[in-house]
């Protein structure tokens, strides 16, 4: 039996899809690490930090997560998913590294497009700022909301320029 086969992946998937933070981290090691999208400088180290990350993700969005495929090696599980938050849709891959006892010791999350990663990461950062920490929340708001506004305003222009440069037909807005 391999480490990955010992991990209760169906329970993990159900917990993520249901937004059950305790269920998500139930079978994780105490010293687990979550490497979130958008930065490699802020790993969430330890089960409490992983719980805080997932709590912020759920608080930030009323995101809908749906796992679509699963690939395993001896000690790694890759879970492909589709998600939607706000008016953004994206695809992601959750990589879970599993220890010999069948518990998650590391999670690496990757998704795109980059504009969605920026918006999502900014919202998670805002949710992680302590509610009573007015200064930190204010600084983050000053940084995050203009970024999101700029991305939303410039994305259609960038798309049109790329399509023109590649001579692709314009997409209908249905």
WOGITA-V466852 format. One record per backbone hydrogen bond with DSSP energy under -1.0 kcal/mol. CO is the residue of the C=O (numbers start at 0). NH is the residue of the N-H. E is the energy in kcal/mol with one decimal. If there is no record, write none. Layout:
BEGIN
CO,NH,E + CO,NH,E
END
This chain:
BEGIN
6,8,-2.2 + 7,11,-2.0 + 8,12,-2.8 + 9,13,-2.3 + 10,14,-2.3 + 11,15,-2.5 + 12,16,-2.7 + 13,17,-1.9 + 14,19,-2.5 + 18,20,-1.2 + 19,23,-2.1 + 20,24,-1.8 + 24,27,-1.6 + 26,103,-2.4 + 28,31,-1.4 + 29,46,-1.9 + 31,45,-4.1 + 32,106,-2.6 + 33,43,-2.9 + 34,108,-2.2 + 43,33,-2.2 + 45,49,-2.4 + 46,50,-2.5 + 47,51,-2.3 + 48,52,-2.5 + 49,53,-2.5 + 50,54,-2.5 + 51,55,-2.4 + 52,56,-2.5 + 53,57,-2.3 + 54,58,-2.3 + 55,59,-2.5 + 56,60,-1.5 + 63,83,-1.5 + 65,81,-2.7 + 68,79,-2.3 + 70,77,-3.5 + 73,3,-2.6 + 74,97,-3.0 + 75,72,-2.8 + 76,95,-3.1 + 77,70,-2.5 + 78,93,-2.7 + 79,67,-2.9 + 79,68,-1.3 + 80,91,-2.4 + 81,65,-2.6 + 82,89,-2.4 + 83,63,-2.4 + 84,87,-3.0 + 87,84,-2.3 + 89,82,-2.8 + 90,111,-1.4 + 91,80,-2.6 + 92,109,-2.1 + 93,78,-2.8 + 94,107,-2.4 + 95,76,-2.6 + 96,104,-3.1 + 96,105,-1.4 + 98,101,-2.0 + 102,98,-3.0 + 103,28,-2.6 + 104,32,-1.3 + 105,96,-3.1 + 106,34,-3.5 + 107,94,-3.1 + 109,92,-2.6 + 112,116,-1.9 + 113,117,-2.4 + 114,118,-2.0 + 115,119,-2.9 + 116,120,-2.9 + 117,121,-2.1 + 118,122,-2.1 + 119,123,-2.3 + 120,124,-2.4 + 121,125,-2.1 + 122,126,-2.1 + 123,127,-1.9 + 124,128,-1.2 + 129,132,-1.9 + 131,133,-1.6 + 132,136,-2.5 + 133,137,-2.4 + 134,138,-2.5 + 135,139,-2.7 + 136,140,-2.4 + 137,141,-2.3 + 138,142,-1.6 + 139,143,-3.6 + 140,144,-1.6 + 143,147,-2.6 + 144,148,-2.6 + 145,149,-2.8 + 146,150,-2.7 + 147,151,-2.6 + 148,152,-2.3 + 149,153,-2.8 + 150,154,-2.0 + 153,157,-3.0 + 154,158,-2.6 + 155,159,-2.3 + 156,160,-2.5 + 157,161,-2.6 + 158,162,-2.7 + 159,163,-2.4 + 160,164,-2.6 + 161,165,-2.2 + 162,167,-2.9 + 171,173,-1.1
END
